Amino acid sequence: MADLAASIQREGLINPIGVEATDDGYVVVHGHRRYAACRMAGVVEVPVRVFAGGEADLGRVVFAENYHRKDPSPVEQAAAIKDRLQGGDMSVEEVAAVFGRSAAWVRGQVAMMEWPDDVLMEVHGRRLSRAAGEALAQVTDEDYRVFLVRNAVESGATGRTCEAWLSAWRSMMPAEDAVGLEAPPSAGVPVRPLPEAPCLMCGESYRIDALSSVLMCVGCVGRVRESLRRQG
């Protein structure tokens, strides 16, 4: 607070304080910290923005201010956007305007909340990028996805690498299962013609033409992975 007060003394208050008119004057509705810092700095006149449009308009302003000031994780941001839309007081277009993004981007944020919990946890902890999480979230084999997520976190895998892993996993699926899957969203970076995938045993990544197909039942695959987890 002391640092903010000193800054206001030097440069003035840059962002207006939000107030709402009452019968007796005005009530501060957002910017309480800035208001307190102005009092500490001895400032007696400050710029304000008067709101008279009701709680819905005020809620939009507070939402925008909070998420431009804070540094939320990608998961916190997506959750806040989903809550705001489900509350019905902001449209997709209004949320897009707050963030300076497209309506498609907002819908992608909402869809993010449907990702598997193990992927969301790593993205929230900033151990996995959003692009990497977006690719790994599409791996529907839970055991293999957990293996890939752990490998991605430990190796610092990029979104491009995880898209390659996703492509490799799909290439190993039966044709009748793979044909109906949609391609993963791309940021405009082409996926390598021969993607890589982690080895089941050592965890190192190799081009898929250097990996062998091993016929194992689901139960044995699970036992091998559990054994590797205990050893690691």
C-alpha positions as CSV (number, residue, x, y, z in Angstrom):
1,M,0.0,0.0,0.0
2,A,2.9,2.4,0.8
3,D,4.4,1.8,-2.6
4,L,1.1,2.4,-4.3
5,A,0.6,5.6,-2.3
6,A,4.1,6.9,-3.2
7,S,3.4,6.1,-6.9
8,I,0.2,8.1,-6.8
9,Q,2.0,11.0,-5.2
10,R,4.5,11.0,-8.1
11,E,2.3,10.2,-11.1
12,G,-1.2,10.7,-10.0
13,L,-4.0,8.1,-10.1
14,I,-4.0,6.6,-13.6
15,N,-7.1,4.3,-13.4
16,P,-10.3,6.0,-12.2
17,I,-12.0,4.6,-9.1
18,G,-15.5,3.2,-9.7
19,V,-18.3,4.8,-7.7
20,E,-22.1,4.5,-7.5
21,A,-24.5,7.3,-6.8
22,T,-26.6,7.2,-3.6
23,D,-29.0,9.6,-1.9
24,D,-26.1,10.8,0.3
25,G,-23.4,11.0,-2.3
26,Y,-21.2,8.3,-3.7
27,V,-20.1,4.8,-2.7
28,V,-16.8,3.2,-3.9
29,V,-17.7,0.0,-5.7
30,H,-14.4,-1.0,-7.1
31,G,-10.8,0.3,-6.7
32,H,-11.0,0.3,-2.8
33,R,-7.2,-0.3,-2.6
34,R,-6.5,2.7,-4.8
35,Y,-8.9,4.8,-2.8
36,A,-7.2,3.9,0.4
37,A,-3.7,4.6,-1.1
38,C,-5.0,8.0,-2.2
39,R,-6.1,8.8,1.3
40,M,-2.7,7.7,2.6
41,A,-0.9,9.9,0.0
42,G,-3.0,12.9,1.1
43,V,-4.7,13.2,-2.3
44,V,-8.1,15.0,-2.0
45,E,-9.3,14.9,-5.6
46,V,-9.3,11.8,-7.8
47,P,-10.8,10.8,-11.1
48,V,-13.8,8.5,-10.8
49,R,-16.2,6.7,-13.1
50,V,-19.9,6.8,-12.0
51,F,-22.0,3.7,-12.5
52,A,-25.7,3.9,-12.7
53,G,-26.5,0.9,-14.9
54,G,-27.1,-1.6,-12.2
55,E,-25.3,-4.7,-10.9
56,A,-24.9,-6.4,-14.3
57,D,-22.8,-3.5,-15.7
58,L,-20.8,-3.2,-12.6
59,G,-20.1,-7.0,-12.6
60,R,-18.6,-6.7,-16.1
61,V,-16.3,-3.9,-15.0
62,V,-15.1,-5.7,-11.9
63,F,-14.6,-8.9,-13.9
64,A,-12.5,-7.1,-16.4
65,E,-10.4,-5.2,-13.8
66,N,-9.7,-8.3,-11.7
67,Y,-8.5,-10.4,-14.6
68,H,-6.3,-7.7,-16.1
69,R,-4.7,-7.0,-12.8
70,K,-4.1,-10.6,-11.6
71,D,-2.1,-13.3,-13.1
72,P,-4.5,-16.3,-13.1
73,S,-3.4,-19.7,-14.3
74,P,-5.0,-20.8,-17.6
75,V,-7.4,-23.0,-15.6
76,E,-8.4,-20.2,-13.2
77,Q,-9.1,-18.0,-16.2
78,A,-11.1,-20.6,-18.1
79,A,-13.1,-21.4,-14.9
80,A,-13.9,-17.7,-14.4
81,I,-15.0,-17.3,-18.0
82,K,-17.2,-20.3,-17.8
83,D,-18.8,-19.1,-14.5
84,R,-19.4,-15.6,-16.0
85,L,-21.1,-17.1,-19.0
86,Q,-23.2,-19.6,-17.0
87,G,-24.3,-16.7,-14.8
88,G,-26.0,-15.2,-17.8
89,D,-24.9,-11.6,-17.1
90,M,-22.3,-11.5,-19.9
91,S,-22.4,-12.8,-23.5
92,V,-19.6,-14.6,-25.4
93,E,-19.0,-11.4,-27.3
94,E,-18.8,-9.3,-24.2
95,V,-16.3,-11.6,-22.6
96,A,-14.3,-11.7,-25.8
97,A,-14.1,-7.9,-25.7
98,V,-12.8,-7.9,-22.1
99,F,-9.8,-10.0,-23.2
100,G,-9.4,-8.6,-26.7
101,R,-9.9,-12.0,-28.2
102,S,-12.4,-13.7,-30.5
103,A,-15.6,-15.5,-29.7
104,A,-14.0,-18.7,-30.8
105,W,-11.3,-18.2,-28.2
106,V,-13.9,-17.8,-25.5
107,R,-15.6,-21.0,-26.5
108,G,-12.3,-22.7,-26.4
109,Q,-11.8,-21.5,-22.8
110,V,-15.1,-23.0,-21.8
111,A,-14.3,-26.3,-23.6
112,M,-11.0,-26.4,-21.6
113,M,-13.0,-27.1,-18.4
114,E,-14.0,-30.5,-19.9
115,W,-10.4,-31.7,-20.1
116,P,-9.4,-34.7,-17.8
117,D,-8.5,-33.7,-14.3
118,D,-4.9,-34.9,-14.5
119,V,-4.2,-32.6,-17.4
120,L,-6.0,-29.6,-15.8
121,M,-4.0,-30.1,-12.6
122,E,-0.6,-29.8,-14.4
123,V,-1.8,-26.8,-16.6
124,H,-3.1,-25.1,-13.5
125,G,0.3,-25.6,-11.7
126,R,2.0,-24.2,-14.8
127,R,4.0,-27.4,-15.2
128,L,2.4,-28.0,-18.6
129,S,1.6,-25.4,-21.2
130,R,-2.0,-24.9,-22.4
131,A,-1.0,-26.0,-25.9
132,A,0.6,-29.2,-24.5
133,G,-2.5,-29.8,-22.3
134,E,-4.8,-29.3,-25.3
135,A,-3.1,-32.1,-27.2
136,L,-2.8,-34.6,-24.3
137,A,-6.4,-34.0,-23.2
138,Q,-7.5,-35.8,-26.4
139,V,-5.8,-39.0,-25.5
140,T,-8.7,-41.1,-24.3
141,D,-6.6,-44.1,-23.1
142,E,-6.4,-43.0,-19.5
143,D,-3.3,-45.0,-18.5
144,Y,-1.4,-43.9,-21.5
145,R,-2.4,-40.3,-21.1
146,V,-1.2,-40.3,-17.5
147,F,2.1,-41.7,-18.8
148,L,2.3,-39.0,-21.4
149,V,1.5,-36.2,-19.0
150,R,4.1,-37.3,-16.5
151,N,6.7,-37.6,-19.4
152,A,5.7,-34.2,-20.7
153,V,6.1,-32.5,-17.3
154,E,9.4,-34.2,-16.6
155,S,10.9,-33.4,-20.0
156,G,9.3,-29.9,-20.4
157,A,7.6,-31.1,-23.6
158,T,6.2,-28.3,-25.8
159,G,2.8,-28.1,-27.4
160,R,4.3,-29.2,-30.7
161,T,5.9,-32.3,-29.2
162,C,2.6,-33.2,-27.4
163,E,0.7,-32.8,-30.7
164,A,3.2,-35.3,-32.2
165,W,2.6,-37.7,-29.4
166,L,-1.1,-37.4,-30.0
167,S,-0.6,-38.1,-33.7
168,A,1.6,-41.1,-32.8
169,W,-1.1,-42.5,-30.4
170,R,-3.7,-42.1,-33.1
171,S,-1.6,-43.9,-35.6
172,M,-1.5,-46.9,-33.3
173,M,-5.2,-47.0,-32.9
174,P,-7.4,-49.4,-35.0
175,A,-8.5,-47.7,-38.1
176,E,-12.2,-47.9,-37.2
177,D,-11.5,-46.0,-34.0
178,A,-9.2,-43.4,-35.4
179,V,-11.2,-42.4,-38.5
180,G,-13.9,-40.5,-36.5
181,L,-11.5,-38.4,-34.4
182,E,-11.1,-34.7,-35.2
183,A,-7.6,-33.3,-35.7
184,P,-6.2,-31.4,-32.7
185,P,-6.4,-27.6,-32.8
186,S,-3.2,-26.2,-34.3
187,A,-1.4,-22.9,-33.6
188,G,-0.2,-22.8,-37.1
189,V,3.0,-24.9,-36.6
190,P,3.0,-28.0,-38.8
191,V,3.4,-31.4,-37.0
192,R,6.5,-33.3,-38.1
193,P,5.8,-36.0,-40.8
194,L,7.2,-38.7,-38.5
195,P,6.1,-37.9,-34.9
196,E,7.7,-39.1,-31.8
197,A,6.3,-41.1,-28.9
198,P,7.8,-42.2,-25.5
199,C,9.0,-45.8,-25.1
200,L,6.8,-47.8,-22.8
201,M,9.9,-49.1,-20.9
202,C,12.5,-46.3,-20.7
203,G,10.3,-43.2,-21.3
204,E,12.7,-41.8,-23.9
205,S,11.1,-40.3,-27.1
206,Y,11.8,-41.9,-30.4
207,R,10.4,-41.5,-33.9
208,I,7.5,-43.9,-34.4
209,D,9.4,-45.7,-37.2
210,A,12.1,-46.6,-34.6
211,L,9.5,-48.1,-32.2
212,S,8.4,-51.7,-32.2
213,S,4.8,-52.8,-32.0
214,V,4.4,-55.2,-29.0
215,L,1.2,-57.2,-28.7
216,M,0.2,-57.1,-25.1
217,C,-3.2,-57.3,-23.4
218,V,-4.6,-54.3,-21.5
219,G,-4.0,-56.0,-18.2
220,C,-0.3,-56.6,-18.9
221,V,0.2,-53.1,-20.1
222,G,-1.2,-51.8,-16.9
223,R,1.0,-54.1,-14.8
224,V,4.1,-52.9,-16.7
225,R,3.3,-49.3,-16.2
226,E,2.6,-49.8,-12.5
227,S,5.9,-51.6,-12.1
228,L,7.7,-48.7,-13.9
229,R,5.9,-46.2,-11.6
230,R,7.1,-48.0,-8.5
231,Q,10.7,-48.2,-9.8
232,G,10.7,-44.5,-10.8
